[in-house]
């Protein structure tokens, strides 16, 4: 091949016209077009538009690298494509080759390649905005914050969009020390570049992230006076007002501004979520309906609309929206799960099972599988449900622990304690460090009148996890109710209480062990707090007995009555009432 063979030669070797154009097309784009978004880069083999085809001369070695890169891309060897494009860019120092190589590196999330290419690009074209942005992003990823802001300041000096707000938003993932460092750097830059709205907004955002919402609001006020239509600042102000407890002001602020800027999805979504948090469900539904009508292709808005309609009891509307999501292939797991819930609550078990079983991934997968299994068991198909769980456990060994726990809980729900114990023991042979399964087995041992084995399991958990308040409390409670080792029992419960002082189950245990030790007044204090926080039948048994023994028989009767209304057949509560009153009609 001649040393100065035109690039046309490579096209004749089979490269697409788009591939040639992307190598040699114009490198001049607007600042908006150049703005980097690492989540929305064009794929390998694509171009940024219908660029005019130009031809350039390259050394044969460079031509070979480009040809090899494109052939590798056609064969799916994108790693080879990136390496060859990087080498071609370094050899040729051609801006268009560098730009093409950068697009590929971004498509493959190749941070090291992006760093090298950005440095090369800036060496060839020191003021290139895209190269400066990539350099800033890569500096952030390496936690070189001062360097990142240096690149961004160079963008600002050229009149470009320096994207300060994106860097500020990323600070939420940084350690606190680096967040404060970044805030100081921003404030220094604001002093050098006064009256820069994006910088002022970013500083307010950083103040929010660093835990000073009041200071953030103060920073926003002059900005919004000068720039009353700066929508990101308007959104942030609503968020900050809500965070500082000014709920009515926050809702009023967002109501007014969502009508001023009806196309702003982020603002409308924030307003809708606040309405949900405040229990204004119909208003929230109206807001998400408005947004869904404006953005019919936005699946996230449609899902929110469906869920708030479900909360409002508008089941047909919710079903319509959820079904549409499944038909469009968006949020299918969430939509199937909630459609399953609708059919489940309507008593349509077969339809509910079908929806639940179609959930195949995501956060709703295990809850859906658990509920489908429970419905199968209720339909007399327990073995089918267990066989399905076993099959999943066999074919998905990486999730075997979850499937074991699901089976144990299924058997517990069916009151098949012996089978649940066997399943739990089998699971622990395979996963001896699983705390949830070991705890479940301990509770089963206790229920099956084997407190020694329950104690052994709980002590194993506490030995491995000394700060496990649940296990400490269970251990102390079992010792209280099953042994005369009150001092030891109280020690465990006190440790649990120190770790979780407002937990009503622990308050109940503490009150009960004190009662067993004859300390009636402090026992009543703990038991009354437990009852106020969690009026459970077993707490009713303990609190009522302490009241009875303290002479407050009428109050004890009231507590017991409330406990029986929750569970008329609760064994502990029934035994307590009958023992103290000798009246089986209570």
C-alpha positions as CSV (number, residue, x, y, z in Angstrom):
1,X,0.0,0.0,0.0
2,X,1.3,3.4,-0.9
3,X,2.5,5.5,2.0
4,X,-0.1,8.2,1.4
5,X,-3.0,6.0,0.3
6,X,-6.3,7.8,0.9
7,X,-8.8,6.7,3.5
8,X,-11.1,5.6,0.7
9,X,-9.0,2.4,0.5
10,X,-10.2,1.3,3.9
11,X,-13.8,1.8,2.8
12,X,-13.2,-0.4,-0.2
13,X,-12.0,-3.1,2.2
14,X,-15.5,-3.3,3.6
15,X,-15.9,-0.5,6.1
16,X,-19.3,1.1,6.2
17,X,-19.7,4.7,5.0
18,X,-20.8,5.6,8.5
19,X,-17.5,4.2,9.8
20,X,-15.4,6.3,7.4
21,X,-17.5,9.4,8.1
22,X,-17.1,9.0,11.9
23,X,-13.3,8.9,11.5
24,X,-13.0,11.9,9.3
25,X,-16.1,14.0,9.9
26,X,-16.0,17.5,11.3
27,X,-14.9,17.8,14.8
28,X,-16.7,21.1,15.4
29,X,-19.9,20.7,17.3
30,X,-21.8,23.0,19.6
31,X,-21.2,23.0,23.3
32,X,-24.6,21.4,23.9
33,X,-23.8,18.6,21.5
34,X,-20.4,18.0,23.1
35,X,-21.7,17.8,26.7
36,X,-20.7,14.4,28.0
37,X,-23.2,12.1,29.4
38,X,-21.6,8.8,30.3
39,X,-24.9,7.0,30.5
40,X,-26.1,8.0,27.0
41,X,-23.1,7.6,24.7
42,X,-23.6,6.3,21.2
43,X,-22.6,2.7,20.5
44,X,-19.7,1.4,18.6
45,X,-20.2,1.7,14.9
46,X,-22.6,4.6,15.2
47,X,-21.9,8.2,14.3
48,X,-23.1,11.5,15.8
49,X,-25.2,12.3,12.7
50,X,-25.0,12.6,8.9
51,X,-21.6,14.1,8.7
52,X,-20.1,14.9,5.3
53,X,-17.6,12.3,4.1
54,X,-14.0,13.6,4.0
55,X,-10.8,11.8,3.1
56,X,-7.5,12.1,4.8
57,X,-4.1,10.6,4.4
58,X,-2.7,8.2,7.0
59,X,0.4,6.2,7.4
60,X,-0.2,2.5,6.3
61,X,0.3,1.4,9.9
62,X,-2.5,3.7,11.1
63,X,-4.8,2.5,8.2
64,X,-4.1,-1.1,9.2
65,X,-5.0,-0.3,12.9
66,X,-8.3,1.4,11.8
67,X,-9.2,-1.4,9.5
68,X,-8.5,-4.1,12.1
69,X,-10.5,-2.1,14.7
70,X,-13.6,-1.9,12.5
71,X,-13.4,-5.6,11.5
72,X,-13.0,-6.5,15.2
73,X,-16.1,-4.5,16.0
74,X,-18.1,-6.4,13.4
75,X,-17.0,-9.6,15.1
76,X,-18.0,-8.3,18.5
77,X,-14.4,-8.0,19.8
78,X,-14.8,-4.5,21.1
79,X,-11.8,-4.7,23.4
80,X,-9.6,-5.1,20.2
81,X,-11.5,-2.3,18.6
82,X,-10.7,0.1,21.5
83,X,-7.0,-0.9,21.7
84,X,-6.5,-0.4,18.0
85,X,-8.3,2.9,17.9
86,X,-6.3,4.1,20.8
87,X,-3.1,3.3,19.1
88,X,-4.3,4.8,15.8
89,X,-5.2,8.0,17.7
90,X,-1.8,8.1,19.3
91,X,0.0,7.5,16.0
92,X,-2.0,9.9,13.8
93,X,-2.8,12.6,16.4
94,X,-5.8,13.2,14.1
95,X,-8.7,15.0,15.9
96,X,-11.4,12.9,14.1
97,X,-9.7,9.6,15.0
98,X,-9.3,10.8,18.6
99,X,-13.0,11.7,18.7
100,X,-14.0,8.4,17.3
101,X,-11.8,6.5,19.7
102,X,-13.2,8.6,22.6
103,X,-16.8,7.6,21.6
104,X,-15.8,3.9,21.6
105,X,-14.0,4.3,25.0
106,X,-17.1,5.9,26.5
107,X,-19.4,3.2,25.1
108,X,-17.2,0.5,26.8
109,X,-16.7,2.6,30.0
110,X,-13.0,2.4,29.4
111,X,-11.8,5.0,32.0
112,X,-8.1,4.5,31.4
113,X,-8.5,4.8,27.6
114,X,-10.6,8.0,28.1
115,X,-8.0,9.5,30.3
116,X,-5.2,8.8,27.8
117,X,-7.3,10.1,24.9
118,X,-8.4,13.2,26.7
119,X,-4.7,14.0,27.4
120,X,-3.8,13.4,23.8
121,X,-6.8,15.5,22.6
122,X,-5.8,18.5,24.8
123,X,-2.2,18.2,23.6
124,X,-3.5,18.5,20.0
125,X,-6.3,20.9,20.7
126,X,-5.8,22.5,24.2
127,X,-9.1,24.3,24.3
128,X,-11.3,21.4,23.1
129,X,-14.5,21.5,25.3
130,X,-15.2,17.8,25.0
131,X,-11.7,16.8,26.0
132,X,-11.8,19.2,29.0
133,X,-15.1,17.6,30.1
134,X,-13.8,14.1,29.8
135,X,-10.7,15.1,31.7
136,X,-12.8,16.6,34.5
137,X,-14.9,13.5,34.8
138,X,-11.9,11.2,34.9
139,X,-10.3,13.4,37.6
140,X,-13.5,13.1,39.7
141,X,-13.4,9.3,39.3
142,X,-9.8,9.3,40.6
143,X,-10.8,11.7,43.5
144,X,-8.6,14.5,42.1
145,X,-11.1,17.2,42.8
146,X,-8.9,20.2,42.5
147,X,-7.7,19.0,39.1
148,X,-11.3,18.4,38.0
149,X,-12.4,21.9,38.9
150,X,-9.3,23.2,37.0
151,X,-10.6,21.6,33.8
152,X,-14.1,22.9,34.5
153,X,-12.8,26.4,35.1
154,X,-11.2,26.3,31.7
155,X,-14.5,25.4,30.2
156,X,-16.1,28.3,32.1
157,X,-13.5,30.7,30.8
158,X,-14.5,29.8,27.2
159,X,-18.1,30.5,27.9
160,X,-19.0,26.8,27.8
161,X,-21.3,24.8,30.2
162,X,-18.9,23.6,32.8
163,X,-21.4,21.2,34.4
164,X,-20.6,22.3,37.9
165,X,-24.0,21.0,39.1
166,X,-23.2,17.4,37.9
167,X,-20.0,17.3,39.9
168,X,-21.8,18.7,43.0
169,X,-24.5,16.0,42.7
170,X,-21.8,13.3,42.5
171,X,-20.5,14.5,45.8
172,X,-23.2,12.5,47.6
173,X,-21.1,9.4,46.9
174,X,-17.9,10.9,48.4
175,X,-16.6,10.7,52.0
176,X,-17.5,13.6,54.2
177,X,-14.0,15.0,54.2
178,X,-13.9,15.1,50.4
179,X,-17.4,16.7,50.3
180,X,-16.1,19.5,52.5
181,X,-13.0,19.8,50.4
182,X,-15.1,20.2,47.2
183,X,-17.3,22.8,48.9
184,X,-14.3,24.9,49.8
185,X,-13.0,24.6,46.2
186,X,-16.4,25.7,44.8
187,X,-16.5,28.7,47.2
188,X,-13.0,29.7,46.1
189,X,-14.0,29.5,42.4
190,X,-17.2,31.5,43.1
191,X,-15.0,34.3,44.5
192,X,-13.0,34.3,41.2
193,X,-16.2,34.1,39.1
194,X,-18.9,36.1,40.9
195,X,-22.4,36.2,39.5
196,X,-22.2,32.7,38.0
197,X,-25.6,31.1,38.7
198,X,-24.5,27.5,38.1
199,X,-21.7,27.9,40.7
200,X,-24.1,29.4,43.3
201,X,-26.6,26.6,42.7
202,X,-23.9,24.0,43.0
203,X,-22.7,25.5,46.3
204,X,-26.2,25.4,47.7
205,X,-26.5,21.7,46.5
206,X,-23.2,20.9,48.3
207,X,-24.4,22.6,51.5
208,X,-27.4,20.3,51.4
209,X,-25.3,17.3,50.8
210,X,-22.9,18.2,53.7
211,X,-25.9,18.5,56.0
212,X,-26.6,22.2,56.2
213,X,-30.0,22.8,54.5
214,X,-30.6,26.2,56.3
215,X,-27.3,27.6,54.8
216,X,-28.2,26.1,51.5
217,X,-31.6,28.0,51.5
218,X,-29.8,31.2,52.4
219,X,-27.4,30.7,49.4
220,X,-30.3,30.2,47.1
221,X,-32.3,33.3,48.0
222,X,-30.2,35.9,46.2
223,X,-29.7,33.5,43.2
224,X,-33.5,33.2,42.8
225,X,-34.0,36.9,43.2
226,X,-31.6,37.5,40.3
227,X,-32.6,34.4,38.3
228,X,-36.3,33.7,39.2
229,X,-36.7,31.2,36.3
230,X,-33.6,29.1,37.2
231,X,-35.5,25.8,37.5
232,X,-32.9,23.6,39.1
233,X,-32.7,26.2,41.9
234,X,-36.5,26.3,42.2
235,X,-36.5,22.5,42.6
236,X,-33.7,22.5,45.2
237,X,-35.5,25.2,47.2
238,X,-38.7,23.0,47.4
239,X,-36.6,20.1,48.5
240,X,-34.8,22.2,51.2
241,X,-38.0,23.7,52.5
242,X,-39.4,20.2,53.0
243,X,-36.2,18.9,54.6
244,X,-36.2,21.8,57.1
245,X,-39.8,21.1,58.1
246,X,-41.5,23.9,56.2
247,X,-43.9,21.4,54.6
248,X,-46.8,23.7,53.7
249,X,-44.4,26.3,52.3
250,X,-42.6,23.6,50.3
251,X,-45.9,22.2,48.8
252,X,-47.1,25.7,48.0
253,X,-43.8,26.6,46.4
254,X,-43.9,23.5,44.2
255,X,-47.6,23.9,43.3
256,X,-47.0,27.4,42.0
257,X,-43.9,26.4,40.1
258,X,-45.1,23.2,38.6
259,X,-47.8,25.3,37.0
260,X,-45.2,27.9,35.8
261,X,-43.1,25.2,34.4
262,X,-45.5,22.3,33.5
263,X,-42.9,20.6,31.3
264,X,-40.4,20.1,34.1
265,X,-40.6,16.4,35.0
266,X,-38.2,16.5,37.9
267,X,-40.1,19.3,39.6
268,X,-43.5,17.6,39.1
269,X,-42.1,14.2,40.3
270,X,-40.7,15.8,43.5
271,X,-44.1,17.5,44.1
272,X,-45.9,14.3,43.6
273,X,-43.7,12.4,45.9
274,X,-44.1,15.0,48.6
275,X,-47.8,14.8,48.3
276,X,-47.6,11.0,48.8
277,X,-45.4,11.5,51.9
278,X,-48.0,13.9,53.3
279,X,-50.9,11.5,52.6
280,X,-52.4,13.7,49.9
281,X,-52.9,10.8,47.7
282,X,-55.6,12.2,45.4
283,X,-53.5,15.3,44.7
284,X,-50.5,13.1,44.1
285,X,-52.5,11.0,41.7
286,X,-53.6,14.1,39.8
287,X,-50.0,15.3,39.5
288,X,-48.7,12.0,38.2
289,X,-51.7,11.8,35.8
290,X,-50.8,15.2,34.5
291,X,-47.1,14.2,34.0
292,X,-48.1,10.9,32.4
293,X,-50.3,12.7,29.9
294,X,-47.5,15.1,29.0
295,X,-44.9,12.3,28.8
296,X,-46.8,9.2,27.7
297,X,-43.5,7.3,26.9
298,X,-42.0,7.8,30.4
299,X,-42.5,4.5,32.1
300,X,-41.4,5.7,35.5
301,X,-44.2,8.3,35.6
302,X,-46.7,5.7,34.5
303,X,-45.6,3.3,37.3
304,X,-45.9,6.1,39.9
305,X,-49.4,7.0,38.6
306,X,-50.4,3.3,38.8
307,X,-49.2,2.9,42.3
308,X,-50.8,6.0,43.7
309,X,-54.0,5.0,42.0
310,X,-53.7,1.6,43.7
311,X,-53.2,3.3,47.1
312,X,-56.4,5.4,46.3
313,X,-58.3,2.2,45.7
314,X,-58.8,3.0,42.0
315,X,-58.1,-0.6,41.0
316,X,-59.3,-0.5,37.4
317,X,-57.1,2.5,36.6
318,X,-54.1,0.9,38.4
319,X,-54.6,-2.4,36.5
320,X,-54.9,-0.5,33.2
321,X,-51.6,1.4,33.8
322,X,-49.8,-1.7,35.0
323,X,-51.0,-3.8,32.1
324,X,-49.8,-1.1,29.7
325,X,-46.4,-1.2,31.3
326,X,-46.1,-4.9,30.8
327,X,-47.3,-4.6,27.2
328,X,-44.6,-2.0,26.5
329,X,-41.9,-4.1,28.2
330,X,-41.2,-1.5,31.0
331,X,-41.0,-2.2,34.7
332,X,-42.5,-5.6,34.1
333,X,-41.4,-7.1,37.4
334,X,-42.9,-4.3,39.5
335,X,-46.1,-4.2,37.3
336,X,-46.6,-8.0,37.6
337,X,-46.0,-7.9,41.3
338,X,-48.7,-5.2,41.9
339,X,-51.1,-6.9,39.5
340,X,-50.6,-10.0,41.5
341,X,-51.4,-8.1,44.7
342,X,-54.6,-6.7,43.2
343,X,-55.8,-10.2,42.2
344,X,-54.6,-11.6,45.5
345,X,-56.6,-9.1,47.6
346,X,-59.6,-9.8,45.4
347,X,-59.4,-13.5,46.2
348,X,-58.4,-14.5,42.7
349,X,-55.7,-17.0,43.7
350,X,-55.0,-18.5,40.3
351,X,-54.6,-15.2,38.5
352,X,-52.5,-13.8,41.4
353,X,-50.2,-16.9,41.3
354,X,-49.7,-16.3,37.5
355,X,-48.7,-12.7,38.0
356,X,-46.4,-13.4,40.9
357,X,-44.7,-16.2,39.1
358,X,-44.0,-13.9,36.1
359,X,-41.8,-11.7,38.3
360,X,-38.3,-13.0,37.5
361,X,-35.9,-10.4,38.8
362,X,-35.5,-7.2,40.9
363,X,-36.5,-6.4,44.5
364,X,-39.9,-7.9,44.0
365,X,-38.7,-11.3,42.9
366,X,-38.4,-13.0,46.3
367,X,-41.6,-11.4,47.8
368,X,-43.5,-12.5,44.7
369,X,-42.1,-16.0,44.9
370,X,-42.9,-16.2,48.6
371,X,-46.5,-15.1,48.1
372,X,-47.0,-17.4,45.1
373,X,-45.7,-20.3,47.2
374,X,-48.1,-19.4,50.1
375,X,-51.1,-19.2,47.7
376,X,-50.1,-22.6,46.2
377,X,-50.0,-24.1,49.7
378,X,-53.4,-22.5,50.6
379,X,-54.7,-24.2,47.4
380,X,-53.5,-27.6,48.7
381,X,-50.5,-27.6,46.5
382,X,-47.7,-27.3,49.1
383,X,-45.5,-30.0,47.6
384,X,-45.7,-28.2,44.2
385,X,-44.6,-25.0,45.9
386,X,-41.7,-26.8,47.7
387,X,-40.7,-28.6,44.5
388,X,-40.6,-25.3,42.7
389,X,-38.4,-23.8,45.4
390,X,-36.0,-26.8,45.4
391,X,-35.7,-26.6,41.6
392,X,-34.8,-22.9,41.8
393,X,-32.3,-23.7,44.5
394,X,-30.7,-26.4,42.3
395,X,-30.5,-24.2,39.2
396,X,-29.5,-21.0,41.0
397,X,-26.9,-22.0,43.6
398,X,-25.8,-18.4,44.0
399,X,-29.2,-17.7,45.6
400,X,-29.5,-20.9,47.5
401,X,-29.6,-19.3,50.9
402,X,-32.5,-17.1,49.9
403,X,-34.4,-20.2,48.7
404,X,-33.7,-22.1,51.8
405,X,-35.0,-19.3,54.0
406,X,-38.1,-18.9,51.8
407,X,-38.9,-22.6,52.2
408,X,-38.4,-22.5,56.0
409,X,-40.7,-19.5,56.2
410,X,-43.3,-21.2,54.0
411,X,-43.4,-24.2,56.3
412,X,-43.6,-22.0,59.4
413,X,-46.6,-20.1,57.9
414,X,-48.2,-23.5,57.3
415,X,-47.6,-24.4,61.0
416,X,-45.4,-27.3,60.0
417,X,-42.8,-26.8,62.6
418,X,-41.1,-30.2,62.4
419,X,-40.7,-29.9,58.6
420,X,-39.5,-26.4,59.0
421,X,-36.9,-27.5,61.6
422,X,-35.7,-30.2,59.2
423,X,-35.4,-27.7,56.4
424,X,-33.6,-25.2,58.6
425,X,-31.1,-27.9,59.8
426,X,-30.4,-28.9,56.2
427,X,-29.9,-25.3,55.2
428,X,-27.4,-24.7,58.0
429,X,-25.4,-27.8,57.0
430,X,-24.9,-26.0,53.7
431,X,-24.7,-22.4,55.0
432,X,-23.7,-22.5,58.7
433,X,-23.1,-18.8,58.9
434,X,-26.6,-17.7,57.8
435,X,-27.9,-15.8,60.7
436,X,-31.5,-15.6,59.6
437,X,-31.8,-19.4,59.2
438,X,-30.1,-20.0,62.5
439,X,-32.4,-17.6,64.2
440,X,-35.4,-19.2,62.7
441,X,-34.2,-22.6,63.8
442,X,-33.6,-21.3,67.4
443,X,-37.3,-20.0,67.5
444,X,-38.4,-23.4,66.2
445,X,-36.4,-25.2,68.9
446,X,-38.0,-23.0,71.5
447,X,-41.5,-23.6,70.1
448,X,-40.9,-27.4,70.1
449,X,-39.9,-27.3,73.8
450,X,-36.2,-27.7,73.2
451,X,-34.8,-24.5,74.9
452,X,-31.3,-25.9,75.3
453,X,-30.9,-26.2,71.5
454,X,-32.5,-22.8,71.0
455,X,-30.0,-21.3,73.5
456,X,-27.1,-23.0,71.6
457,X,-28.2,-21.5,68.3
458,X,-28.7,-18.0,69.8
459,X,-25.3,-18.0,71.6
460,X,-23.7,-19.0,68.3
461,X,-25.3,-15.9,66.7
462,X,-24.2,-13.6,69.5
463,X,-20.7,-15.0,69.4
464,X,-20.4,-14.2,65.7
465,X,-22.3,-10.9,66.0
466,X,-22.1,-9.4,69.5
467,X,-24.2,-6.4,68.4
468,X,-27.2,-8.4,67.2
469,X,-29.9,-6.9,69.4
470,X,-32.6,-9.3,68.2
471,X,-30.6,-12.4,69.1
472,X,-29.5,-11.0,72.4
473,X,-33.1,-10.2,73.3
474,X,-34.3,-13.6,72.2
475,X,-31.6,-15.3,74.3
476,X,-32.5,-13.3,77.3
477,X,-36.2,-13.9,77.0
478,X,-35.8,-17.6,76.6
479,X,-33.6,-17.7,79.7
480,X,-36.3,-15.7,81.5
481,X,-39.2,-17.9,80.6
482,X,-37.4,-21.3,80.4
483,X,-34.9,-21.2,83.3
484,X,-34.2,-19.6,86.7
485,X,-31.0,-17.9,85.4
486,X,-32.5,-14.4,85.8
487,X,-29.2,-12.6,86.3
488,X,-27.8,-14.0,83.0
489,X,-31.0,-13.4,81.2
490,X,-31.1,-9.8,82.4
491,X,-27.5,-9.3,81.2
492,X,-28.4,-10.3,77.7
493,X,-31.5,-8.1,77.6
494,X,-29.6,-5.1,79.0
495,X,-27.1,-5.5,76.1
496,X,-29.9,-5.6,73.6
497,X,-31.6,-2.6,75.2
498,X,-28.4,-0.6,75.0
499,X,-28.2,-1.3,71.3
500,X,-31.9,-0.6,70.5
501,X,-33.4,1.3,73.5
502,X,-36.8,2.0,71.9
503,X,-37.5,-1.5,70.6
504,X,-40.9,-2.6,72.2
505,X,-40.0,-6.3,72.1
506,X,-36.8,-5.6,74.1
507,X,-38.8,-3.3,76.5
508,X,-41.2,-6.1,77.1
509,X,-38.4,-8.5,77.8
510,X,-36.8,-6.1,80.2
511,X,-40.1,-5.5,82.0
512,X,-40.7,-9.2,82.2
513,X,-37.3,-10.2,83.7
514,X,-37.7,-7.4,86.2
515,X,-41.1,-8.7,87.1
516,X,-39.7,-12.2,87.6
517,X,-37.1,-10.7,89.9
518,X,-39.9,-9.0,92.0
519,X,-39.1,-5.5,90.9
520,X,-42.7,-4.5,90.2
521,X,-42.4,-0.7,89.8
522,X,-39.6,-0.6,87.2
523,X,-41.2,-3.6,85.5
524,X,-44.4,-1.7,85.0
525,X,-42.5,1.2,83.5
526,X,-40.9,-0.9,80.8
527,X,-44.1,-2.9,80.2
528,X,-46.2,0.2,79.8
529,X,-43.8,1.6,77.3
530,X,-43.8,-1.7,75.4
531,X,-47.6,-1.8,75.4
532,X,-47.9,1.8,74.2
533,X,-45.5,1.2,71.3
534,X,-46.7,-2.3,70.3
535,X,-50.0,-3.5,71.8
536,X,-49.3,-7.2,71.1
537,X,-51.2,-10.1,72.8
538,X,-48.0,-11.4,74.5
539,X,-47.2,-7.9,75.8
540,X,-50.8,-7.7,77.0
541,X,-50.2,-10.9,79.0
542,X,-47.1,-9.5,80.7
543,X,-48.4,-6.0,81.2
544,X,-51.7,-7.2,82.5
545,X,-50.2,-9.6,84.9
546,X,-47.9,-6.9,86.3
547,X,-50.9,-4.5,86.7
548,X,-52.9,-7.3,88.4
549,X,-50.2,-8.0,90.8
550,X,-49.9,-4.3,91.6
551,X,-53.6,-4.1,92.5
552,X,-54.8,-2.5,89.3
553,X,-57.1,-5.3,88.4
554,X,-59.6,-3.3,86.4
555,X,-56.8,-1.8,84.2
556,X,-55.4,-5.3,83.7
557,X,-58.8,-6.5,82.5
558,X,-58.9,-3.7,79.9
559,X,-55.4,-4.5,78.6
560,X,-56.2,-8.2,78.4
561,X,-59.5,-7.5,76.6
562,X,-57.6,-5.4,74.0
563,X,-55.1,-8.3,73.6
564,X,-57.8,-10.8,73.0
565,X,-59.5,-8.7,70.4
566,X,-56.3,-9.1,68.3
567,X,-56.0,-12.9,68.9
568,X,-58.8,-14.6,70.9
569,X,-56.8,-17.9,71.0
570,X,-53.4,-16.5,72.0
571,X,-52.0,-19.3,74.2
572,X,-49.8,-17.2,76.5
573,X,-52.5,-14.5,77.0
574,X,-55.2,-17.1,77.7
575,X,-53.1,-19.0,80.2
576,X,-52.3,-15.8,82.0
577,X,-55.9,-14.8,82.4
578,X,-57.1,-18.2,83.5
579,X,-54.3,-18.6,86.0
580,X,-54.9,-15.3,87.6
581,X,-58.7,-15.1,87.5
582,X,-59.7,-18.7,87.5
583,X,-62.4,-17.8,85.0
584,X,-62.2,-19.5,81.6
585,X,-64.8,-17.1,80.2
586,X,-62.5,-14.2,80.1
